[in-house]
Amino acid sequence: MNCEPLSAYRQLDKAKLVGCWAHVKRKFFEATPKKTDKTSLGAKGLAYCDRLFALENDWADLSTEERLHKRQTELAPLMDEFFDWCREQSVLPGSKLGTALEYSLKYETTFRTVLSDGDLVLSNNMAERAMKTLVMGRKNWLFSQSFEGAKSTAIILSLLETAKRHGLDAEKYMTYLLEHLPNEETLAKKEVLEAYLPWDKNIKRACKLKKVPESTGLWNLFQYTLLLGAYHLRRLV
């Protein structure tokens, strides 16, 4: 699970935590005044983080296996250098810089987890951005009426964000689901549902995103309508 290493997450028995390097970078950013020398400790910490992210950006189009090899041969030595540098510093523990160094070293093992799998990501920024749909939406619909309603909202929004991530037109994809799923004899079989997931080649062909003018807000309204409709349908089933 890619996240900030909070103690609550560490209580999950089967979850292996993947530290978010964006949080490390933020700690050093907060410890670095705007007008500061590039040779300052805070600036050096930021520079290490920038180098890590720059390498990851260069490997964005590689296969899982290729990315894993790059991480183990290039990213791992850079992380070694960074953590060794952190251990060498002597600063006030309660200072912002001291907090950044302590945070980095305390969760070092968690931040290194990304080196073990080419499919893992260096930060969870993408997931946090995906949550904005829910954050903005709840200001309009305020609250879920029940636990089941909240669960339905989470499932639908997860599906929508996954569809966007796979290059689908989210509106076209949801329309496709509403038009085709009711015609299936059963939805209890795994293989039936798998044919409607965002990464299915037929789904990609039918719902691929085309360049369109910037949203006027109607699509957001459409999303919220779908959520409410799905909630009521769930209550009826």
HUDA-V341888 format. One record per residue. SS is DSSP state (@ for helix, = for strand, . for the rest). PSI is psi in whole degrees, -180 to 180 (* if undefined). Layout:
((SS PSI) (SS PSI))
//
This chain:
((. 120) (= 116) (= 175) (. 135) (. 64) (. 153) (. -32) (. -40) (@ -30) (@ -9) (@ -11) (. 120) (. -48) (. 4) (. 131) (. 119) (. 139) (= 110) (= 143) (. 116) (@ -17) (@ -32) (@ -36) (@ -48) (@ -40) (@ -38) (@ -44) (@ -33) (@ -44) (@ -23) (. -1) (. 112) (. 154) (. -46) (. 89) (. 156) (. 143) (. -14) (. 0) (. 158) (@ -42) (@ -43) (@ -36) (@ -40) (@ -43) (@ -41) (@ -39) (@ -46) (@ -42) (@ -38) (@ -39) (@ -47) (@ -34) (@ -42) (@ -46) (@ -40) (@ -36) (@ -24) (. 12) (. -34) (. 6) (. 160) (. 167) (@ -44) (@ -42) (@ -41) (@ -41) (@ -43) (@ -44) (@ -41) (@ -43) (@ -29) (@ -26) (@ -42) (@ -41) (@ -47) (@ -36) (@ -39) (@ -41) (@ -45) (@ -42) (@ -50) (@ -34) (@ -42) (@ -42) (@ -42) (@ -26) (@ -17) (. 147) (. 102) (. 170) (. 126) (. -36) (. -4) (. 165) (@ -39) (@ -40) (@ -39) (@ -42) (@ -44) (@ -44) (@ -43) (@ -45) (@ -44) (@ -35) (@ -38) (. 29) (@ -47) (@ -42) (@ -40) (@ -21) (@ -11) (@ -33) (@ -20) (@ -11) (@ -9) (. 129) (. -13) (. -15) (. 161) (. 156) (. -27) (. 162) (. 25) (@ -39) (@ -43) (@ -39) (@ -37) (@ -37) (@ -28) (. -14) (@ -31) (@ -44) (@ -43) (@ -44) (@ -38) (@ -40) (@ -19) (@ -21) (@ -47) (@ -5) (. -71) (. 154) (. 144) (. -21) (. 172) (@ -41) (@ -37) (@ -42) (@ -38) (@ -42) (@ -42) (@ -45) (@ -42) (@ -47) (@ -43) (@ -36) (@ -42) (@ -43) (@ -46) (@ -35) (@ -40) (@ -44) (@ -41) (@ -30) (. 14) (. 24) (= 154) (. 109) (@ -40) (@ -44) (@ -38) (@ -47) (@ -38) (@ -42) (@ -45) (@ -45) (@ -28) (@ -31) (@ -36) (@ -40) (@ -18) (@ -7) (. 144) (. -37) (. 148) (. 11) (. -16) (. 133) (@ -42) (@ -28) (@ -47) (@ -35) (@ -29) (. -10) (. 5) (. 153) (. -27) (. -1) (. 137) (@ -35) (@ -38) (@ -43) (@ -38) (@ -38) (@ -27) (@ 20) (= 139) (. 132) (. 154) (. 127) (. 161) (. 158) (. 145) (. 141) (. 3) (. -12) (@ -34) (@ -37) (@ -41) (@ -40) (@ -42) (@ -48) (@ -37) (@ -42) (@ -43) (@ -46) (@ -41) (@ -42) (@ -38) (@ -46) (@ -36) (@ -41) (@ -36) (@ -28) (@ -28) (. *))
//
